[in-house]
Amino acid sequence: MLYVGNVIINRAVADCLDFNDVRTIEDVIFQKQGGNYSFEAVQKGNLFYQRARSSEKN
């Protein structure tokens, strides 16, 4: 979970060609590259089907 969070934050603050149009966490999560979403959970449509566990909230 920590590594995925780090990837999302890094992409939001990166100043490079691949990520120059994403500035928010939502932009990063729903970004498409090459016609596909960047994150598998968005591609499969199961991004928000389960509630966050207490360990995830912490």
Backbone as CSV, one residue per row, in Angstrom:
resi,resn,N_x,N_y,N_z,CA_x,CA_y,CA_z,C_x,C_y,C_z
1,MET,0.822,-1.189,0.000,0.000,0.000,0.000,0.867,1.255,0.000
2,LEU,1.933,1.208,0.780,2.816,2.363,0.867,3.454,2.672,-0.483
3,TYR,3.885,1.627,-1.182,4.544,1.835,-2.476,3.577,2.390,-3.516
4,VAL,2.346,1.909,-3.522,1.348,2.432,-4.467,1.082,3.900,-4.166
5,GLY,0.959,4.230,-2.896,0.770,5.629,-2.504,1.931,6.498,-2.945
6,ASN,3.148,5.978,-2.795,4.331,6.729,-3.233,4.315,6.966,-4.739
7,VAL,3.924,5.961,-5.502,3.849,6.108,-6.961,2.844,7.198,-7.323
8,ILE,1.698,7.184,-6.686,0.650,8.170,-6.983,1.132,9.573,-6.672
9,ILE,1.724,9.774,-5.510,2.218,11.101,-5.136,3.337,11.548,-6.066
10,ASN,4.265,10.643,-6.382,5.366,11.001,-7.283,4.859,11.426,-8.650
11,ARG,3.856,10.737,-9.163,3.308,11.105,-10.466,2.596,12.450,-10.413
12,ALA,1.943,12.739,-9.307,1.223,14.008,-9.187,2.169,15.203,-9.126
13,VAL,3.348,15.020,-8.563,4.283,16.148,-8.422,5.382,16.149,-9.481
14,ALA,5.455,15.098,-10.300,6.503,15.000,-11.317,6.325,16.079,-12.379
15,ASP,7.432,16.559,-12.872,7.410,17.552,-13.936,8.126,16.961,-15.151
16,CYS,7.465,15.999,-15.793,8.051,15.353,-16.961,6.954,15.104,-17.996
17,LEU,7.325,14.709,-19.179,6.369,14.533,-20.271,5.251,13.549,-19.962
18,ASP,5.577,12.422,-19.356,4.571,11.391,-19.107,3.495,11.813,-18.124
19,PHE,3.831,12.706,-17.203,2.884,13.056,-16.144,2.629,14.553,-16.047
20,ASN,2.795,15.287,-17.134,2.640,16.741,-17.051,1.185,17.186,-16.991
21,ASP,0.235,16.315,-17.325,-1.180,16.687,-17.271,-1.885,16.182,-16.023
22,VAL,-1.161,15.599,-15.097,-1.781,15.098,-13.870,-1.227,15.884,-12.681
23,ARG,-2.106,16.475,-11.919,-1.694,17.273,-10.759,-2.429,16.897,-9.481
24,THR,-3.473,16.094,-9.583,-4.209,15.680,-8.387,-4.161,14.156,-8.281
25,ILE,-4.503,13.639,-7.122,-4.534,12.197,-6.920,-5.561,11.560,-7.852
26,GLU,-6.699,12.195,-8.010,-7.730,11.670,-8.918,-7.220,11.634,-10.356
27,ASP,-6.518,12.672,-10.783,-5.929,12.680,-12.136,-5.007,11.491,-12.341
28,VAL,-4.193,11.203,-11.344,-3.234,10.098,-11.455,-3.969,8.760,-11.528
29,ILE,-4.948,8.557,-10.662,-5.648,7.276,-10.602,-6.370,6.974,-11.905
30,PHE,-6.965,7.988,-12.517,-7.752,7.770,-13.725,-7.005,8.137,-15.007
31,GLN,-5.693,8.315,-14.941,-4.898,8.643,-16.115,-4.849,7.452,-17.075
32,LYS,-4.980,7.769,-18.357,-4.846,6.742,-19.385,-3.521,6.931,-20.096
33,GLN,-2.843,5.829,-20.326,-1.599,5.833,-21.091,-1.707,4.752,-22.150
34,GLY,-1.560,5.135,-23.389,-1.677,4.160,-24.471,-3.058,3.549,-24.583
35,GLY,-4.092,4.290,-24.196,-5.464,3.791,-24.285,-5.923,2.960,-23.101
36,ASN,-5.055,2.719,-22.138,-5.401,1.936,-20.951,-5.187,2.769,-19.696
37,TYR,-5.983,2.465,-18.676,-5.769,3.107,-17.390,-4.449,2.635,-16.795
38,SER,-3.803,3.493,-16.046,-2.494,3.176,-15.479,-2.560,2.135,-14.365
39,PHE,-3.693,2.059,-13.669,-3.809,1.152,-12.530,-4.821,0.047,-12.819
40,GLU,-4.440,-1.176,-12.496,-5.238,-2.354,-12.793,-6.627,-2.301,-12.156
41,ALA,-6.725,-1.789,-10.949,-8.026,-1.733,-10.270,-9.018,-0.861,-11.036
42,VAL,-8.551,0.165,-11.689,-9.431,1.025,-12.488,-9.825,0.288,-13.771
43,GLN,-8.882,-0.414,-14.387,-9.169,-1.158,-15.610,-10.225,-2.220,-15.377
44,LYS,-10.139,-2.903,-14.244,-11.072,-3.992,-13.947,-12.371,-3.493,-13.322
45,GLY,-12.424,-2.224,-12.962,-13.654,-1.665,-12.417,-13.911,-1.997,-10.968
46,ASN,-12.906,-2.444,-10.224,-13.138,-2.806,-8.820,-12.408,-1.869,-7.860
47,LEU,-12.309,-0.616,-8.247,-11.544,0.340,-7.460,-12.158,0.615,-6.091
48,PHE,-13.456,0.779,-6.032,-14.086,1.206,-4.776,-15.175,0.249,-4.318
49,TYR,-15.048,-1.039,-4.624,-16.079,-1.991,-4.230,-16.007,-2.395,-2.765
50,GLN,-14.849,-2.285,-2.163,-14.704,-2.688,-0.772,-14.359,-1.482,0.089
51,ARG,-14.892,-1.491,1.298,-14.568,-0.416,2.239,-13.116,-0.537,2.685
52,ALA,-12.516,0.579,3.021,-11.136,0.582,3.508,-11.073,-0.086,4.885
53,ARG,-10.074,-0.927,5.075,-9.854,-1.556,6.381,-9.146,-0.564,7.289
54,SER,-9.162,-0.827,8.584,-8.535,0.101,9.533,-7.035,0.249,9.263
55,SER,-6.389,-0.849,8.839,-4.956,-0.759,8.540,-4.716,0.171,7.343
56,GLU,-5.622,0.187,6.384,-5.485,1.062,5.234,-5.737,2.526,5.602
57,LYS,-6.670,2.739,6.512,-6.960,4.109,6.951,-5.803,4.706,7.714
58,ASN,-5.108,3.852,8.470,-3.962,4.347,9.238,-2.848,4.742,8.309
